[in-house]
Amino acid sequence: MVTESIELSESVVRAKREQVQANDILCGDCLELLPKLPPSSVNFALTDPPYLVRYKSRDGRTIQNDDNDSWLIPAFREIHRVLERNSYCVSFYGWPHADKFMHAFRRAGFNIVGHLVFPKPYTSSTSHLKYQHECAFLLAKGYPQKPQAPIGDVIPWAYSGNKLHPTQKPLAALKPLIQAFSARSGLVLDPFAGSGSTLIAAMRLGRPFLGIEIDPTYHAAAAGRITSEKSASQTLKAAA
Ligand SMILES: C[S@@+](CC[C@H](N)C(=O)[O-])C[C@H]1O[C@@H](n2cnc3c(N)ncnc32)[C@H](O)[C@@H]1O
């Protein structure tokens, strides 16, 4: 009986996932686009939302919605809704507003089950301290099966170069998260995709993915990366 109901719920999840056009990045506001996804259609969300710090890079690039938190609670409510039962989300966040992020995560229904630190081999900025790390929370919807080989909560960081996006995340820091917390054929979502780093990391691990990005410049950068990645892997397949 129990096996039958597990099989039934797995086939329902598969059917819902098939309704989602995977391996793409949509250009738009995730508050408008996430509600169009069916519930329980995503296996793992790995996201890097604005940190609420009015960030401006040395070359003058900025990030939409980094100056207000009106999106924070509704976005995480939607991320929770589209995730499968008993699944994970990893969200980077800005430590100056850790309280707001934690409140939004809990309000959406997530349990906070871990905290990740990414020590940088360089200083991002200097004030009261030399700021040299990034951080993220591991969130659980329900009671996901724990990874068979848990990863450490301190993950090395390498400078991405920030060429495509002012806060471009390095693929090497994202891949272990996708590997640990998503199923092999599970859909990976990033609704604040920027230049698409989560999506490229998912592609390299053979996972289907879906991204959303509001800024047309960053969306174009991500779409270009996806196209190059697809053609590189086709070239490799043809050569094999
Ligand atoms: C911190 S950046 C992500 C950078 C990304 N991890 C990368 O490696 O390129 C956050 C992104 O969220 C986007 N964004 C902000 N509000 C959004 C919204 N409501 N819907 C979709 N994207 C949004 C911003 O334009 C920005 O590119």
The ligand as an SDF file (V2000), in Angstrom:
LIG
                    3D

 27 29  0  0  0  0  0  0  0  0999 V2000
   22.4780   38.3780   -7.2810 C   0  0  0  0  0  0  0  0  0  0  0  0
   21.9260   38.4090   -8.9100 S   0  0  0  0  0  0  0  0  0  0  0  0
   22.1640   36.7520   -9.5100 C   0  0  0  0  0  0  0  0  0  0  0  0
   23.5150   36.5180  -10.1230 C   0  0  0  0  0  0  0  0  0  0  0  0
   23.6950   35.0930  -10.6360 C   0  0  0  0  0  0  0  0  0  0  0  0
   23.8060   34.1650   -9.5370 N   0  0  0  0  0  0  0  0  0  0  0  0
   24.8980   34.9310  -11.5480 C   0  0  0  0  0  0  0  0  0  0  0  0
   25.7960   34.1290  -11.2500 O   0  0  0  0  0  0  0  0  0  0  0  0
   24.9520   35.6230  -12.5750 O   0  0  0  0  0  0  0  0  0  0  0  0
   20.1900   38.5260   -8.7350 C   0  0  0  0  0  0  0  0  0  0  0  0
   19.4400   38.6590  -10.0450 C   0  0  0  0  0  0  0  0  0  0  0  0
   18.0290   38.6890   -9.7860 O   0  0  0  0  0  0  0  0  0  0  0  0
   17.4200   39.5140  -10.7740 C   0  0  0  0  0  0  0  0  0  0  0  0
   16.0910   39.8970  -10.2870 N   0  0  0  0  0  0  0  0  0  0  0  0
   15.7720   40.8390   -9.3590 C   0  0  0  0  0  0  0  0  0  0  0  0
   14.4380   40.8650   -9.1470 N   0  0  0  0  0  0  0  0  0  0  0  0
   13.9030   39.9050   -9.9400 C   0  0  0  0  0  0  0  0  0  0  0  0
   12.5740   39.4320  -10.1520 C   0  0  0  0  0  0  0  0  0  0  0  0
   11.5480   39.9540   -9.5020 N   0  0  0  0  0  0  0  0  0  0  0  0
   12.3850   38.4320  -11.0350 N   0  0  0  0  0  0  0  0  0  0  0  0
   13.4280   37.8760  -11.7160 C   0  0  0  0  0  0  0  0  0  0  0  0
   14.7230   38.2910  -11.5600 N   0  0  0  0  0  0  0  0  0  0  0  0
   14.9540   39.2830  -10.6660 C   0  0  0  0  0  0  0  0  0  0  0  0
   18.3900   40.6630  -10.9510 C   0  0  0  0  0  0  0  0  0  0  0  0
   18.2450   41.3070  -12.1960 O   0  0  0  0  0  0  0  0  0  0  0  0
   19.7390   39.9410  -10.8070 C   0  0  0  0  0  0  0  0  0  0  0  0
   20.3060   39.6120  -12.0610 O   0  0  0  0  0  0  0  0  0  0  0  0
  1  2  1  0
  2  3  1  0
  2 10  1  0
  3  4  1  0
  4  5  1  0
  5  6  1  0
  5  7  1  0
  7  8  2  0
  7  9  1  0
 10 11  1  0
 11 12  1  0
 11 26  1  0
 12 13  1  0
 13 14  1  0
 13 24  1  0
 14 15  1  0
 14 23  1  0
 15 16  2  0
 16 17  1  0
 17 18  1  0
 17 23  2  0
 18 19  1  0
 18 20  2  0
 20 21  1  0
 21 22  2  0
 22 23  1  0
 24 25  1  0
 24 26  1  0
 26 27  1  0
M  CHG  2   2   1   9  -1
M  END
$$$$
